[in-house]
Amino acid sequence: MPKASEIKKNSAIEYDGRVYFVRDIERSVPQGRAGGSLYRMRLYDVVTNNKKDETFKDSDMLNLADLTRRPAMFSYADGEECVFMDSEDFTQYSLNREAIADELLFISEDTPGVTVILVKDAPVALGLPPTVDLDIAETDPSIKGGSATARTKPATLSTGLVVQVPEHISTGDRIKVNVDERKFVGRA
């Protein structure tokens, strides 16, 4: 049983008799407390997808849920469901589009490194690689002589995500994006 301080984002925990998926963690150190950090976690129920915010002390013990990660590729969208196919045994997993809206901004048909996260053999979330390669669908024209460290401009990517890119990048370029920070890393 890990302590609250050892829980990572995208972990599944058992709490109050239910299984929750940890989507976000904020650490705070209140003044005047004797060395104790607080961890505020945004939890999502894996069955109902209801959101719950809980705060734990760093020494609180939590139970990890049985979590399986399967490599998968985006297959197709069907109404409110997005279907992913297991890369090894070709099992299809359906996830609600609304539940994975943030992750869909980083996924195209050829994105490698995507995993479907299963709790008790039911798909609950997606795992993404640290960086993804995406095409720029629209941005202002590139400026001749713009350097890599010059000012930035917004660029809309093929998935709808908007990131700031250097002025020398133009429409149609393929770029590398950091998933956690939602920032331009470089050309792909």
Contact map, one row per residue, 1 for C-alpha under 8 A:
11100000000000000000000000000000000000000000000000000000000011110000000000000000000000000000000000000000000000000000000000000000000000000000000000000000000000000000000000000000000000000000
11111110000000000000000000000000000000000000000000000000000011110000000000000000000000000000000000000000000000000000000000000000000000000000000000000000000000000000000000000000000000000000
11111110000000000000000000000000000000000000000000000000011111000000000000000000000000000000000000000000000000000000000000000000000000000000000000000000000000000000000000000000000000000000
01111110000000000000000000000000000000100000000000000001111111000000000000000000000000000000000000000000000000000000000000000000000000000000000000000000000000000000000000000000000000000000
01111110000000000000000000000000000000100000000000000000111000000000000000000000000000000000000000000000000000000000000000000000000000000000000000000000000000000000000000000000000000000000
01111111000000000000000000000000000000000000000000000000000000000000000000000000000000000000000000000000000000000000000000000000000000000000000000000000000000000000000000000000000000000000
01111111101000000000000000000000000000000000000000000000000000000000000000000000000000000000000000000000000000000000000000000000000000000000000000000000000000000000000000000000000000000000
00000111111000000000010010000000000000000000000000000000000000000000000000000000000000000000000000000000000000000000000000000000000000000000000000000000000000000000000000000000000000000000
00000011111000000000011110000000000000000000000000000000000000000000000000000000000000000000000000000000000000000000000000000000000000000000000000000000000000000000000000000000000000000000
00000001111100000000111100000000000000000000000000000000000000000000000000000000000000000000000000000000000000000000000000000010000000000000000000000000000000000000000000000000000000000000
00000011111110000000111000000000000000000000000000000000000000010010000000000000000000000000000000000000000000000000000000000000000000000000000000000000000000000000000000000000000000000000
00000000011111000011110000000000000000000000000000000000000000011110000000000000000000000000000000000000000000000000001000000000000000000000000000000000000000000000000000000000000000000000
00000000001111100011110000000000000000000000000000000000000001111000000000000000000000000000000000000000000000000000000000000000000000000000000000000000000000000000000000000000000000000000
00000000000111111111000000000000000000000000000000000000000001111000000000000000000000000000000000000000000000000000000000000000000000000000000000000000000000000000000000000000000000000000
00000000000011111111000000000000000000000000000000000000000001100000000000000000000000000000000000000000000000000000000000000000000000000000000000000000000000000000000000000000000000000000
00000000000001111100000000000000000000000000000000000000000000000000000000000000000000000000000000000000000000000000000000000000000000000000000000000000000000000000000000000000000000000000
00000000000001111110000000000000000000000000000000000000000000000000000000000000000000000000000000000000000000000000000000000000000000000000000000000000000000000000000000000000000000000000
00000000000001111111000000000000000000000000100000000000000000000000000000000000000000000000000000000000000000000000000000000000000000000000000000000000000000000000000000000000000000000000
00000000000111101111100000000000000000000000110000000000000000001000000000000000000000000000000000000000000000000000000000000000000000000000000000000000000000000000000000000000000000000000
00000000000111100111110000000000000000000011110000000000000000000000000000000000000000000000000000000000000000000000000000000000000000000000000000000000000000000000000000000000000000000000
00000000011110000011111000000000000000000011110000000000000000000000000000000000000000000000000000000000000000000000000000000000000000000000000000000000000000000000000000000000000000000000
00000001111110000001111110000000000000001111000000000000000000000000000000000000000000000000000000000000000000000000000000000000000000000000000000000000000000000000000000000000000000000000
00000000111000000000111110000000000000001111000000000000000000000000000000000000000000000000000000000000000000000000000000000000000000000000000000000000000000000000000000000000000000000000
00000000110000000000011111000000000000001110000000000000000000000000000000000000000000000000000000000000000000000000000000000000000000000000000000000000000000000000000000000000000000000000
00000001100000000000011111100000000000111100000000000000000000000000000000000000000000000000000000000000000000000000000000000000000000000000000000000000000000000000000000000000000000000000
00000000000000000000000111110000000000111000000000000000000000000000000000000000000000000000000000000000000000000000000000000000000000000000000000000000000000000000000000000000000000000000
00000000000000000000000011111000000011110000000000000000000000000000000000000000000000000000000000000000000000000000000000000000000000000000000000000000000000000000000000000000000000000000
00000000000000000000000001111100000011110000000000000000000000000000000000000000000000000000000000000000000000000000000000000000000000000000000000000000000000000000000000000000000000000000
00000000000000000000000000111110101111000000000000000000000000000000000000000000000000000000000000000000000000000000000000000000000000000000000000000000000000000000000000000000000000000000
00000000000000000000000000011111100111000000000000000000000000000000000000000000000000000000000000000000000000000000000000000000000000000000000000000000000000000000000000000000000000000000
00000000000000000000000000001111100000000000000000000000000000000000000000000000000000000000000000000000000000000000000000000000000000000000000000000000000000000000000000000000000000000000
00000000000000000000000000000111110000000000000000000000000000000000000000000000000000000000000000000000000000000000000000000000000000000000000000000000000000000000000000000000000000000000
00000000000000000000000000001111111100000000000000000000000000000000000000000000000000000000000000000000000000000000000000000000000000000000000000000000000000000000000000000000000000000000
00000000000000000000000000000001111100000000000000000000000000000000000000000000000000000000000000000000000000000000000000000000000000000000000000000000000000000000000000000000000000000000
00000000000000000000000000001000111110000000000000000000000000000000000000000000000000000000000000000000000000000000000000000000000000000000000000000000000000000000000000000000000000000000
00000000000000000000000000001100111111000000000000000000110000000000000000000000000000000000000000000000000000000000000000000000000000000000000000000000000000000000000000000000000000000000
00000000000000000000000000111100001111100000000000000000110000000000000000000000000000000000000000000000000000000000000000000000000000000000000000000000000000000000000000000000000000000000
00000000000000000000000000111100000111110000000000000011110000000000000000000000000000000000000000000000000000000000000000000000000000000000000000000000000000000000000000000000000000000000
00011000000000000000000011110000000011111000000000000011110000000000000000000000000000000000000000000000000000000000000000000000000000000000000000000000000000000000000000000000000000000000
00000000000000000000000011110000000001111100000000001111000000000000000000000000000000000000000000000000000000000000000000000000000000000000000000000000000000000000000000000000000000000000
00000000000000000000011111000000000000111110000000001111000000000000000000000000000000000000000000000000000000000000000000000000000000000000000000000000000000000000000000000000000000000000
00000000000000000000011110000000000000011111000000111100000000000000000000000000000000000000000000000000000000000000000000000000000000000000000000000000000000000000000000000000000000000000
00000000000000000001111100000000000000001111100000111100000000000000000000000000000000000000000000000000000000000000000000000000000000000000000000000000000000000000000000000000000000000000
00000000000000000001111000000000000000000111110011110000000000000000000000000000000000000000000000000000000000000000000000000000000000000000000000000000000000000000000000000000000000000000
00000000000000000111100000000000000000000011111111110000000000000000000000000000000000000000000000000000000000000000000000000000000000000000000000000000000000000000000000000000000000000000
00000000000000000011100000000000000000000001111110000000000000000000000000000000000000000000000000000000000000000000001000010000000000000000000000000000000000000000000000000000000000000000
00000000000000000000000000000000000000000000111110000000000000000000000000000000000000000000000000000000000000000000000000010000000000000000000000000000000000000000000000000000000000000000
00000000000000000000000000000000000000000000111111000000000000000000000000000000000000000000000000000000000000000000000000000000000000000000000000000000000000000000000000000000000000000000
00000000000000000000000000000000000000000001111111100000000000000000000000000000000000000000000000100000000000000000000000000000000000000000000000000000000000000000000000000000000000000000
00000000000000000000000000000000000000000001100111110000000000000000000000000000000000000000000000000000000000000000000000000000000000000000000000000000000000000000000000000000000000000000
00000000000000000000000000000000000000000111100011111000000000000000000000000000000000000000000000000000000000000000000000000000000000000000000000000000000000000000000000000000000000000000
00000000000000000000000000000000000000000111100001111100000000000000000000000000000000000000000000000000000000000000000000000000000000000000000000000000000000000000000000000000000000000000
00000000000000000000000000000000000000011110000000111110000000000000000000000000000000000000000000000000000000000000000000000000000000000000000000000000000000000000000000000000000000000000
00000000000000000000000000000000000000011110000000011111000000000000000000000000000000000000000000000000000000000000000000000000000000000000000000000000000000000000000000000000000000000000
00000000000000000000000000000000000001111000000000001111100000000000000000000000000000000000000000000000000000000000000000000000000000000000000000000000000000000000000000000000000000000000
00010000000000000000000000000000000001111000000000000111110100000000000000000000000000000000000000000000000000000000000000000000000000000000000000000000000000000000000000000000000000000000
00011000000000000000000000000000000111100000000000000011111100000000000000000000000000000000000000000000000000000000000000000000000000000000000000000000000000000000000000000000000000000000
00111000000000000000000000000000000111100000000000000001111100000000000000000000000000000000000000000000000000000000000000000000000000000000000000000000000000000000000000000000000000000000
00111000000000000000000000000000000000000000000000000000111110000000000000000000000000000000000000000000000000000000000000000000000000000000000000000000000000000000000000000000000000000000
00110000000000000000000000000000000000000000000000000001111111000000000000000000000000000000000000000000000000000000000000000000000000000000000000000000000000000000000000000000000000000000
11110000000000000000000000000000000000000000000000000000001111100000000000000000000000000000000000000000000000000000000000000000000000000000000000000000000000000000000000000000000000000000
11110000000011100000000000000000000000000000000000000000000111110000000000000000000000000000000000000000000000000000000000000000000000000000000000000000000000000000000000000000000000000000
11000000000011100000000000000000000000000000000000000000000011111000000000000000000000000000000000000000000000000000000000000000000000000000000000000000000000000000000000000000000000000000
11000000001111000000000000000000000000000000000000000000000001111100000000000000000000000000000000000000000000000000000000000000000000000000000000000000000000000000000000000000000000000000
00000000000111000010000000000000000000000000000000000000000000111110000000000000000000000000000000000000000000000000001000000000000000000000000000000000000000000000000000000000000000000000
00000000000100000000000000000000000000000000000000000000000000011111000000000000000000000000000000000000000000000000001100000000000000000000000000000000000000000000000000000000000000000000
00000000001100000000000000000000000000000000000000000000000000001111100000000000000000000000000000000000000000000000111100000000000000000000000000000000000000000000000000000000000000000000
00000000000000000000000000000000000000000000000000000000000000000111110000000000000000000000000000000000000000000000111010000000000000000000000000000000000000000000000000000000000000000000
00000000000000000000000000000000000000000000000000000000000000000011111000000000000000000000000000000000000000000011110000000010000000000000000000000000000000000000000000000000000000000000
00000000000000000000000000000000000000000000000000000000000000000001111100000000000001100000000000000000000000000011110000000000000000000000000000000000000000000000000000000000000000000000
00000000000000000000000000000000000000000000000000000000000000000000111110000000000001110000000000000000000000001111000000000000000000000000000000000000000000000000000000000000000000000000
00000000000000000000000000000000000000000000000000000000000000000000011111000000000111110000000000000000000000001111000000000000000000000000000000000000000000000000000000000000000000000000
00000000000000000000000000000000000000000000000000000000000000000000001111100000000111100000000000000000000011110110000000000000000000000000000000000000000000000000000000000000000000000000
00000000000000000000000000000000000000000000000000000000000000000000000111110000011110000000000000000000001111100000000000000000000000000000000000000000000000000000000000000000000000000000
00000000000000000000000000000000000000000000000000000000000000000000000011111000011110000000000000000000000010000000000000000000000000000000000000000000000000000000000000000000000000000000
00000000000000000000000000000000000000000000000000000000000000000000000001111100011100000000000000000000000000000000000000000000000000000000000000000000000000000000000000000000000000000000
00000000000000000000000000000000000000000000000000000000000000000000000000111111111000000000000000000000000000000000000000000000000000000000000000000000000000000000000000000000000000000000
00000000000000000000000000000000000000000000000000000000000000000000000000011111111000000000000000000000000000000000000000000000000000000000000000000000000000000000000000000000000000000000
00000000000000000000000000000000000000000000000000000000000000000000000000001111110000000000000000000000000000000000000000000000000000000000000000000000000000000000000000000000000000000000
00000000000000000000000000000000000000000000000000000000000000000000000000001111110000000000000111000000000000000000000000000000000000000000000000000000000000000000000000000000000000000000
00000000000000000000000000000000000000000000000000000000000000000000000000001111111000000000011110000000000000000000000000000000000000000000000000000000000000000000000000000000000000000000
00000000000000000000000000000000000000000000000000000000000000000000000001111111111100000000011110000000000000000000000000000000000000000000000000000000000000000000000000000000000000000000
00000000000000000000000000000000000000000000000000000000000000000000000001111100111110000001111000000000000000000000000000000000000000000000000000000000000000000000000000000000000000000000
00000000000000000000000000000000000000000000000000000000000000000000000111110000011111000001111000000000000000000001000000000000000000000000000000000000000000000000000000000000000000000000
00000000000000000000000000000000000000000000000000000000000000000000000111100000001111100111100000000000000000000000000000000000000000000000000000000000000000000000000000000000000000000000
00000000000000000000000000000000000000000000000000000000000000000000011110000000000111111111100000000000000000000000000000000000000000000000000000000000000000000000000000000000000000000000
00000000000000000000000000000000000000000000000000000000000000000000011110000000000011111100000000000000000000000000000000000000000000000000000000000000000000000000000000000000000000000000
00000000000000000000000000000000000000000000000000000000000000000000001100000000000001111100000000000000000000000000000000000000000000000000000000000000000000000000000000000000000000000000
00000000000000000000000000000000000000000000000000000000000000000000000000000000000001111110000000000000000000000000000000000000000000000000000000000000000000000000000000000000000000000000
00000000000000000000000000000000000000000000000000000000000000000000000000000000000011111111000000000000000000000000000000000000000000000000000000000000000000000000000000000000000000000000
00000000000000000000000000000000000000000000000000000000000000000000000000000000000011001111100000000000000000000000000000000000000000000000000000000000000000000000000000000000000000000000
00000000000000000000000000000000000000000000000000000000000000000000000000000000001111000111110000000000000000000000000000000000000000000000000000000000000000000000000000000000000000000000
00000000000000000000000000000000000000000000000000000000000000000000000000000000001111000011111000000000000000000001000000100000000000000000000000000000000000000000000000000000000000000000
00000000000000000000000000000000000000000000000000000000000000000000000000000000111100000001111100000000000000000000000000100000000000000000000000000000000000000000000000000000000000000000
00000000000000000000000000000000000000000000000000000000000000000000000000000000111100000000111110110000000000000000000000111000000000000000000000000000000000000000000000000000000000000000
00000000000000000000000000000000000000000000000000000000000000000000000000000001110000000000011111110000000000000000000000000000000000000000000000000000000000000000000000000000000000000000
00000000000000000000000000000000000000000000000000000000000000000000000000000001110000000000001111111000000000000000000000000000000000000000000000000000000000000000000000000000000000000000
00000000000000000000000000000000000000000000000000000000000000000000000000000001000000000000000111111000000000000000000000000000000000000000000000000000000000000000000000000000000000000000
00000000000000000000000000000000000000000000000010000000000000000000000000000000000000000000001111111000000000000000000000001000000000000000000000000000000000000000000000000000000000000000
00000000000000000000000000000000000000000000000000000000000000000000000000000000000000000000001111111111000000000000000000001100000000000000000000000000000000000000000000000000000000000000
00000000000000000000000000000000000000000000000000000000000000000000000000000000000000000000000011111111100000000000000000000000000000000000000000000000000000000000000000000000000000000000
00000000000000000000000000000000000000000000000000000000000000000000000000000000000000000000000000011111110000000000000000000000000000000000000000000000000000000000000000000000000000000000
00000000000000000000000000000000000000000000000000000000000000000000000000000000000000000000000000011111111000000000000000000101000000000000000000000000000000000000000000000000000000000000
00000000000000000000000000000000000000000000000000000000000000000000000000000000000000000000000000011111111100000000000000000000000000000000000000000000000000100000000000000000000000000000
00000000000000000000000000000000000000000000000000000000000000000000000000000000000000000000000000001111111000000000000000000000000000000000000000000000000000111000000000000000000000000000
00000000000000000000000000000000000000000000000000000000000000000000000000000000000000000000000000000111111100000000000000000000000101000000000000000000000000101000000000000000001000000000
00000000000000000000000000000000000000000000000000000000000000000000000001000000000000000000000000000011111111100000000000000000000100000000000000000000000000100000000000000000000000000000
00000000000000000000000000000000000000000000000000000000000000000000000001000000000000000000000000000001011111100000000000000000000001000000000000000000000000100000000000000000000000000000
00000000000000000000000000000000000000000000000000000000000000000000000011100000000000000000000000000000001111100000000000000000000000000000000000000000000000000000000000000000000000000000
00000000000000000000000000000000000000000000000000000000000000000000000011000000000000000000000000000000001111110000000000000000000000000000000000000000000000000000000000000000000000000000
00000000000000000000000000000000000000000000000000000000000000000000000011000000000000000000000000000000001111111100000000000000000110000000000000000000000000000000000000000000000000000000
00000000000000000000000000000000000000000000000000000000000000000000000010000000000000000000000000000000000001111100000000000000100000000000000000000000000000000000000000000000000000000000
00000000000000000000000000000000000000000000000000000000000000000000001100000000000000000000000000000000000000111110000000000001100000000000000000000000000000000000000000000000000000000000
00000000000000000000000000000000000000000000000000000000000000000000001110000000000000000000000000000000000000111111000000000111100000000000000000000000000000000000000000000000000000000000
00000000000000000000000000000000000000000000000000000000000000000000111110000000000000000000000000000000000000001111100000000111000000000000000000000000000000000000000000000000000000000000
00000000000000000000000000000000000000000000000000000000000000000000111100000000000100000000100000000000000000000111110000111110000000000000000000000000000000000000000000000000000000000000
00000000000000000000000000000000000000000000000000000000000000000011110000000000000000000000000000000000000000000011111000111110000000000000000000000000000000000000000000000000000000000000
00000000000000000000000000000000000000000000000000000000000000000011110000000000000000000000000000000000000000000001111111111000000000000000000000000000000000000000000000000000000000000000
00000000000100000000000000000000000000000000010000000000000000001111000000000000000000000000000000000000000000000000111111110000000000000000000000000000000000000000000000000000000000000000
00000000000000000000000000000000000000000000000000000000000000000110000000000000000000000000000000000000000000000000011111000000000000000000000000000000000000000000000000000000000000000000
00000000000000000000000000000000000000000000000000000000000000000001000000000000000000000000000000000000000000000000011111100000000000000000000000000000000000000000000000000000000000000000
00000000000000000000000000000000000000000000000000000000000000000000000000000000000000000000000000000000000000000000011111110000000000000000000000000000000000000000000000000000000000000000
00000000000000000000000000000000000000000000000000000000000000000000000000000000000000000000111000000000000000000001111011111000000000000000000000000000000000000000000000000000000000000000
00000000000000000000000000000000000000000000011000000000000000000000000000000000000000000000001000000000000000000001111001111100000000000000000000000000000000000000000000000000000000000000
00000000000000000000000000000000000000000000000000000000000000000000000000000000000000000000001000110000000000000001110000111110000000000000000000000000000000000000000000000000000000000000
00000000000000000000000000000000000000000000000000000000000000000000000000000000000000000000000000010010000000000111100000011111000000000000000000000000000000000000000000000000000000000000
00000000010000000000000000000000000000000000000000000000000000000000100000000000000000000000000000000000000000000111100000001111100000000000000000000000000000000000000000000000000000000000
00000000000000000000000000000000000000000000000000000000000000000000000000000000000000000000000000000010000000001110000000000111110000000000000000000000000000000000000000000000001000000000
00000000000000000000000000000000000000000000000000000000000000000000000000000000000000000000000000000000000000011100000000000011111100000000000000000000000000000000000000000000001000000000
00000000000000000000000000000000000000000000000000000000000000000000000000000000000000000000000000000000000000000000000000000001111100000000000000000000000000000000000000000000011100000000
00000000000000000000000000000000000000000000000000000000000000000000000000000000000000000000000000000000000000000000000000000000111110000000000000000000000000000000000000000001111000000000
00000000000000000000000000000000000000000000000000000000000000000000000000000000000000000000000000000000011000100000000000000000111111000000000000000000000000000000000000000001111000000000
00000000000000000000000000000000000000000000000000000000000000000000000000000000000000000000000000000000000000100000000000000000001111100000000000000000000000000000000000000111100000000001
00000000000000000000000000000000000000000000000000000000000000000000000000000000000000000000000000000000010100000000000000000000000111110000000000000000000011100000000000000111100000000000
00000000000000000000000000000000000000000000000000000000000000000000000000000000000000000000000000000000000000000000000000000000000011111000000000000000000011000000000000011110000000000000
00000000000000000000000000000000000000000000000000000000000000000000000000000000000000000000000000000000000000000000000000000000000001111110000000000000001111000000000001111110000000000000
00000000000000000000000000000000000000000000000000000000000000000000000000000000000000000000000000000000000000000000000000000000000000111110000000000000001111000000000000110000000000000000
00000000000000000000000000000000000000000000000000000000000000000000000000000000000000000000000000000000000000000000000000000000000000011111000000000000001110000000000001110000000000000000
00000000000000000000000000000000000000000000000000000000000000000000000000000000000000000000000000000000000000000000000000000000000000011111100000000000111100000000000001100000000000000000
00000000000000000000000000000000000000000000000000000000000000000000000000000000000000000000000000000000000000000000000000000000000000000111110000000000111000000000000001100000000000000000
00000000000000000000000000000000000000000000000000000000000000000000000000000000000000000000000000000000000000000000000000000000000000000011111000000000000000000000000001100000000000000000
00000000000000000000000000000000000000000000000000000000000000000000000000000000000000000000000000000000000000000000000000000000000000000001111101000000000000000000001111000000000000000000
00000000000000000000000000000000000000000000000000000000000000000000000000000000000000000000000000000000000000000000000000000000000000000000111111000000000000000000001100000000000000000000
00000000000000000000000000000000000000000000000000000000000000000000000000000000000000000000000000000000000000000000000000000000000000000000011111000000000000000000000100000000000000000000
00000000000000000000000000000000000000000000000000000000000000000000000000000000000000000000000000000000000000000000000000000000000000000000001111100000000000000000000100000000000000000000
00000000000000000000000000000000000000000000000000000000000000000000000000000000000000000000000000000000000000000000000000000000000000000000011111110100000000000000011100000000000000000000
00000000000000000000000000000000000000000000000000000000000000000000000000000000000000000000000000000000000000000000000000000000000000000000000011111100000000000000011100000000000000000000
00000000000000000000000000000000000000000000000000000000000000000000000000000000000000000000000000000000000000000000000000000000000000000000000001111100000000000000011100000000000000000000
00000000000000000000000000000000000000000000000000000000000000000000000000000000000000000000000000000000000000000000000000000000000000000000000000111110000000000000010000000000000000000000
00000000000000000000000000000000000000000000000000000000000000000000000000000000000000000000000000000000000000000000000000000000000000000000000001111111000000000000011000000000000000000000
00000000000000000000000000000000000000000000000000000000000000000000000000000000000000000000000000000000000000000000000000000000000000000000000000001111100000000000011000000000000000000000
00000000000000000000000000000000000000000000000000000000000000000000000000000000000000000000000000000000000000000000000000000000000000000000000000000111110000000001111000000000000000000000
00000000000000000000000000000000000000000000000000000000000000000000000000000000000000000000000000000000000000000000000000000000000000000011000000000011111000000001111000000000000000000000
00000000000000000000000000000000000000000000000000000000000000000000000000000000000000000000000000000000000000000000000000000000000000000011000000000001111100000111100000000000000000000000
00000000000000000000000000000000000000000000000000000000000000000000000000000000000000000000000000000000000000000000000000000000000000011111000000000000111110000111100000000000000000000000
00000000000000000000000000000000000000000000000000000000000000000000000000000000000000000000000000000000000000000000000000000000000000011110000000000000011111011110000000000000000000000000
00000000000000000000000000000000000000000000000000000000000000000000000000000000000000000000000000000000000000000000000000000000000001111100000000000000001111111110000000000000000000000000
00000000000000000000000000000000000000000000000000000000000000000000000000000000000000000000000000000000000000000000000000000000000001111000000000000000000111111000000000000000000000000000
00000000000000000000000000000000000000000000000000000000000000000000000000000000000000000000000000000001111100000000000000000000000001000000000000000000000011111000000000000000000000000000
00000000000000000000000000000000000000000000000000000000000000000000000000000000000000000000000000000000100000000000000000000000000000000000000000000000000111111100000000000000000000000000
00000000000000000000000000000000000000000000000000000000000000000000000000000000000000000000000000000000110000000000000000000000000000000000000000000000000111111110000000000000000000000000
00000000000000000000000000000000000000000000000000000000000000000000000000000000000000000000000000000000000000000000000000000000000000000000000000000000011110011111000000000000000000000000
00000000000000000000000000000000000000000000000000000000000000000000000000000000000000000000000000000000000000000000000000000000000000000000000000000000011110001111100000000000000001110000
00000000000000000000000000000000000000000000000000000000000000000000000000000000000000000000000000000000000000000000000000000000000000000000000000000001111000000111110000000000000000110000
00000000000000000000000000000000000000000000000000000000000000000000000000000000000000000000000000000000000000000000000000000000000000000000000000000001111000000011111010000000000000010000
00000000000000000000000000000000000000000000000000000000000000000000000000000000000000000000000000000000000000000000000000000000000000000000000001111111100000000001111110000000000000000000
00000000000000000000000000000000000000000000000000000000000000000000000000000000000000000000000000000000000000000000000000000000000000000000011001110111100000000000111111000000000000000000
00000000000000000000000000000000000000000000000000000000000000000000000000000000000000000000000000000000000000000000000000000000000000000000011111110000000000000000011111000000000000000000
00000000000000000000000000000000000000000000000000000000000000000000000000000000000000000000000000000000000000000000000000000000000000000000010000000000000000000000111111101000000000000000
00000000000000000000000000000000000000000000000000000000000000000000000000000000000000000000000000000000000000000000000000000000000000010111110000000000000000000000001111111000000000000000
00000000000000000000000000000000000000000000000000000000000000000000000000000000000000000000000000000000000000000000000000000000000000011111100000000000000000000000000011111000000000000000
00000000000000000000000000000000000000000000000000000000000000000000000000000000000000000000000000000000000000000000000000000000000000111100000000000000000000000000000001111100000000000000
00000000000000000000000000000000000000000000000000000000000000000000000000000000000000000000000000000000000000000000000000000000000000110000000000000000000000000000000011111110000000000010
00000000000000000000000000000000000000000000000000000000000000000000000000000000000000000000000000000000000000000000000000000000000011110000000000000000000000000000000000011111000000000011
00000000000000000000000000000000000000000000000000000000000000000000000000000000000000000000000000000000000000000000000000000000000011110000000000000000000000000000000000001111100000011111
00000000000000000000000000000000000000000000000000000000000000000000000000000000000000000000000000000000000000000000000000000000001111000000000000000000000000000000000000000111110000011111
00000000000000000000000000000000000000000000000000000000000000000000000000000000000000000000000000000000000000000000000000000000001111000000000000000000000000000000000000000011111001111100
00000000000000000000000000000000000000000000000000000000000000000000000000000000000000000000000000000000000000000000000000000000011100000000000000000000000000000000000000000001111111111000
00000000000000000000000000000000000000000000000000000000000000000000000000000000000000000000000000000000010000000000000000000001111100000000000000000000000000000000000000000000111111100000
00000000000000000000000000000000000000000000000000000000000000000000000000000000000000000000000000000000000000000000000000000000010000000000000000000000000000000000000000000000011111000000
00000000000000000000000000000000000000000000000000000000000000000000000000000000000000000000000000000000000000000000000000000000000000000000000000000000000000000000000000000000011111100000
00000000000000000000000000000000000000000000000000000000000000000000000000000000000000000000000000000000000000000000000000000000000000000000000000000000000000000010000000000000111111110000
00000000000000000000000000000000000000000000000000000000000000000000000000000000000000000000000000000000000000000000000000000000000000000000000000000000000000000011000000000000111011111000
00000000000000000000000000000000000000000000000000000000000000000000000000000000000000000000000000000000000000000000000000000000000000000000000000000000000000000011100000000011110001111100
00000000000000000000000000000000000000000000000000000000000000000000000000000000000000000000000000000000000000000000000000000000000000000000000000000000000000000000000000000011110000111110
00000000000000000000000000000000000000000000000000000000000000000000000000000000000000000000000000000000000000000000000000000000000000000000000000000000000000000000000000000011100000011111
00000000000000000000000000000000000000000000000000000000000000000000000000000000000000000000000000000000000000000000000000000000000000000000000000000000000000000000000000001111000000001111
00000000000000000000000000000000000000000000000000000000000000000000000000000000000000000000000000000000000000000000000000000000000010000000000000000000000000000000000000000111000000000111
